[in-house]
Structures are given as C-alpha cells and as structure tokens.
Amino acid sequence: MKCAVIGSEGYIGRHLVYFLKEMGADVFCYDLNISSSHQQYKRLDVTDPISLRDLNLDVDYLFVFSGITGTSVGFEEYERFVQVNEIGLLNILTLIRKSVFMPHVVYPSTRLVYKGMDLPLKEEDPLEAKTIYAANKLACERLLWSYQNSFGINYTVFRICIPYGNLLDSNYSYGTIGFFLNQSIKKGTINLYGDGTLKRTFTHIYDVCNQIISASFSSQGKNEIFNIGGETFSLLEVATAIANKYAASVTFSEWPEKDLLIESGDTYFDDAKILKILGEYHYREFLHFVSGLN
C-alpha cells in the first residue's frame, strides 16, 4: 500500500507517518520544512500550484493534514487562513481531478464545526462556525463532497476534539493538554475561564491515529464523516488531574468578552458511528497518561 501525508511534520501528521510505516505502508512525506528525518520527504507548499507538481498522486491514500489553526487570530489574518486551509485543499483536489490517479483523500476536521450542546454530539447534529478556522473546516468538508459528487474523488473526514499524548519524543506543547502542562510546570497554576465545567472529548494520539487509519481503510468509511471517539471530561477535571500531578493549583477568572463570543460551549462526541467499524474498543485512559508523566 502506498500513502502520502501532507503535513508530515505536524503533531498528528508525524504520528500518522509512524503508524503507517509500522503497518508496512510505503509513505511519501510532505511539509513546509526544508528538511525532515522522514525518508521520501519533499518540501511542499499547498498554496503554490508549481510546488504541488512534486506531489506524488500515484498512491492509495492521500492524508491532507496541512493547514493553520487559531481562534480570534483568523479574523485578523483571514486571507492567510482561507488561502492555506481552503485554497490549499482546492489546489490538491484540482491536481487530482486533472491527473490519471485517484487517491482516497483523508482529511481532519474539528469539534468547532458543531453547535455546542450538553449532549454527545452525533455527526448529523447542527453545525455552526464561530471562527474563520471553523468556517474553513466546514467549507472543506463541503468541498470534498462536491469533488466526490462531480469527479468521483473519494474521501473520509474525521472530526477531532482534543488529542493528547506523544509517542515519538518528549516534546509536548500541543493544544489544551500541552497548555495545561506548561502552566502547571512553569507557573504552578492552571487558570480556567468561567467555572471549568465545559466538557470535551479527550483522545490519546494512539487512538486518534488508529481510528483514522481503521476507518479510512474500511469500505464503510468511504465518503463519510466520523467523530473521533475518546473519553469525556470537563476542563476542570482534566486541569485538576494535571495540577495534582505537579502540586499546582487551579484558578478561575471571568471570560474575556471576545473569547466568550467565540466559545463553542460543550462539545463532546457520540462515537457510535466509528465504533461500527472499530468493534469493541477500549480507549487509552487519560488518568493513566497523567500518572505516567514525569
């Protein structure tokens, strides 16, 4: 099996490369970095059609894990967000459309596309985009459907909530858990906006990659959108577990107005759809992860 990973130097991308190689896949890696420790690596800019000529489309699966993230910063840098996240994907899809090859596209979306509610969110539940980044992801989900409908380019989309963990090195600074860890270690306190009762689905990177690969390679995953399953905790529960590990404290402060306006509310996932593919599945436990931290 041959796979290409765009965004091979990113947090999820480099773990996917690792898992795919462990499975025996022939993996071609692409990112903006000039060099990489990965074999079969080339620098690639998805916003540059000339650069995209180096992309090998003679693969079975194309993992498009490039892109930029952010909340309020997207309103200030909207051109960059649209160019990288949306035009970048369109450039890739157009390249496929004009080629003789037809790789299956695997794409990561986000919890931020949902209208938050205090219930496990299903894939068909109401959607909402409070940020440019969320709007980018919603647009890209629709673009993948459009190109499949018109040109037969198959895809699988995964909505990811809060990934954590690192199987490759000791560097840990990604996302919510990385933020809590840094605050505990460097400041001795984790500050939460509001009362910390907002709920999220937390998924170890091992389970993130396992679900992405399992569903993408399954016939049941073709042209479908899946929630990535995991464990549900409140932000306070997670912050408290990390704070206790490092003898830190948890404090609370009022929501800044601009942050409250774009806060999604409770976003935790119903994983019934992906479990139909995975079967009986046990997620790695967050509390076990915390107990193993140095």
N, C-alpha and C positions, 0 to 999 in steps of 0.2 A: 504494500500500500504506500502511496506517495501523498504527502501533505505539505502544504505551505502555510507558514504562520507569519502574518504581517503584524508587527508589534511584538516581535520575539524577545525584546529586551525589557518589556514591561512586566509588572508583577504577575499577572495571570498568564501572559504570553509565554514567559520563560518557563513557568511550571508546565504549561501545555506541551512545550517542546520536550521537556524532560519526560513526561508521561508517554508522549507519542513515540519517542525513541525507545523507551522501556518496552513498548509493545512491538518493537521491531519495524516501525514505520520509517520510510525514507523521508526526512524532513528538510525542507528548504526554508531558511530563516531570513526575515527582512525587518529592518527598522531604520530609524534616522541616524543611529550611531555610525561613526565611520568604520569602526571595527567591532568584533564580537568574539567571544570564546566559542560560539557555535560554529560547527563545520557547515559548509554550504550556506554561508551568510553573504548577503549583499545589502548595501545601503539602499534605501528606497524612500521616496517622498510621494505619498499618495496624492498630493495636490499638484504634482508635476507629471503630466502625461508622458514626457520624454523619459523621466526616471522610471516610470511604470513599465517601460519596454523591457526592463530587466526582470520583471516578474514572471516566473515560470508557471504557466497555467496548465501544463501537462501533469496535473495532479488529480487525485481523487477528491480531496477536501482542501478548501482554502479558508483558513481561520483569519478573519479580519478583526484583529484586536488592537488596531491602531486607533488613535483619537485623543482628544483632550477632554478633561473633566473640569468641573467647577460649578459653583452656585451663582452668587451675585456677580462674579467677575465676568460671566458670559454677557451680561448687559453692557459692559464696557468694551468687551472685545468680541462683539457678535460676528464681525466679519471673519475673524480667525476661527471661531467655533463653527460657523457654517461652512467655511472653506475646508477645514480639516475633517470635520465629522460627516458632513453631508456631501459636499462636492467630492471629497476623497472617496467615499463609497460609490458615488455615481461614476467616477473615473474608473474604478475597478470593475463595476458591472458593465460599463460600456466596453471596456477592454475584452471582457469575457464574451459579450454579445457579438463582437466583431472577430472573435477567434474561432478556431476549429475545435477548441476544447471547451468542456462544460463542467468545471469543478463544482462540487456542492459547497455553498458558502455557509460558514458558521459565524454567527455574529452575537456579540454580547450587548444586551440592553440593561436596564436598570429598574430598581424599585421606584424611582422617581417618576415613572410614567403613570403610576397609579394615583387615583384619588384616594387619599388615605382614609381608613376606617378601622375601628377596633374589632375587626373580624379577619380570619385568614383569607387573604386575597386570592381569588382564582383568576386565571388568565383572561377570562371574559368579563371581569369586573370593570366598572367605569374607569376611564383613563383621564389624566389631567397633566398639563405641563406648566409648572410654576416658574421654571427657569429656561434659559436658552438651551442648556445642556439637555434637559428633559425633552424639550421640543425637538432637538436634534435626534434624539433616540427614537421618539415617536415617528418622526419623518423617515428615519432609516428603516424602521420596521415596515412602514408602508411602501417604501421604495423597493425593498426586497420582494414584497408581494407583487408589486407592479411588474417588476422584471421577470418574475416567475410566470406571471399570467401572460405576458406578451412574448417572452423569449425562452421560457422553459428552464430558466436558471434556478435550480433547487437550492433551498436554504433551510437552516434551523436557527431560531433565535432563542437566547437564554436571558431571562430577566434575573439579574443578580442583586441580592440585597446587601449584606455586609460580609465580605470574605475576610478571613484572617489566617494567620499561620505562615510559616516559611519552611519549605523542605530543602532548600538549596543552599542557604547561608544564614548567617546570624544577623544580617541587616534587616531591621524591622521598623518601618516608618510609614506603612501604608494604611490609609483610611482611618476609620473610627477607633479600632483597637490600637493601631500604632500611635494615634493621638493620645489615647488614654495612657498607654505605656510611657510615652515621653513625658507627659505631665506628672505621672507618679514618680518616675525616676529623677527627673530634672528639677521639678518644683515641689514635690512632696504633697501635691494636692491635685485632684481632678475637679474641674469646675463644670457643672451642668447648667444649661439654661432651663428655666421652669422647675418642675419637680422631679424630672427624670423618669417619669412613668411611660414615656413613649416607647413603643415596642418595635422590635426589628427581628428579622431572621438572620442568625449568625451561622456561617458555614465555613468549615475549615477548607483551606485551599485544596487539600487532597480530595475532599468530597465535591468541591466545585469542578475540578478537572475530571473526576470520574463521571460525574453526571453529564458534563458537556460532551465528553467522548462517547459515552454509552448511548446517549440519546441521538447524537449526530450520526453514529454508525448504524443505528437501528432504522429499519424501514418505517417504523411508527413515528420517527422523528422528522420525516421529510416534509418540508413546508409547514412546520408547526412552530408555535411559540411555547416555551416552557418556563415556569418558575423553577429556580434552583432551590431545592429544599435544604433544610437545616434545623437548628434549634431556635426557639423563640424566647427572647429575654427582653426585659425593659433595659433602657440605657443605664438606669440606676443599678440594677442587678449586676450588669457587666462591669460598670465602673467600681462598684463596691468590691467585687471579687478581685479586680486588679489592684485596687488601693490596699486591700488587706494583705495581698502578697508582698507589697513593698512598704508596709507600715505607713501608708499615705492616708490622706483624708479626702472626703468628697464634700464639695461645697456647691451652693446653688446661687444663681443670680437671675435677674429678670431677663426675659428675651429682648434683645435689641429689636427695635421696630422693623428694620429692613430684613432681619433674619426671620422674624416671626411671619412676615408676609409670604415668604417662600418656603416655610416649613411644611413638609408633606403630611405631618401627623403620623399616626400609627401605620406602619407598612410592614406587615409580616405575612408570610406566604402559605397558601394551601399547596401542598406538594403532591396531591393525588394523581395529577396527570403524569408527572415524570416517574412516579412510583409504579405506574403500569408497565413501564419499560424496565426499571431497576429491579422490580420484585421486592422481596423482603430485604430491607436495607437499614443499616444502623449507622447513623452519622457519628463522626468523631465528636467527643464531648468537649465543650468549651471549658468546663471546670477542670477537666483533666489537662487540657492545654495550659491553663493558668498555673496549675500545680507544678508543671514541668519547667516553668520559666526560671531563668537564673536571677 
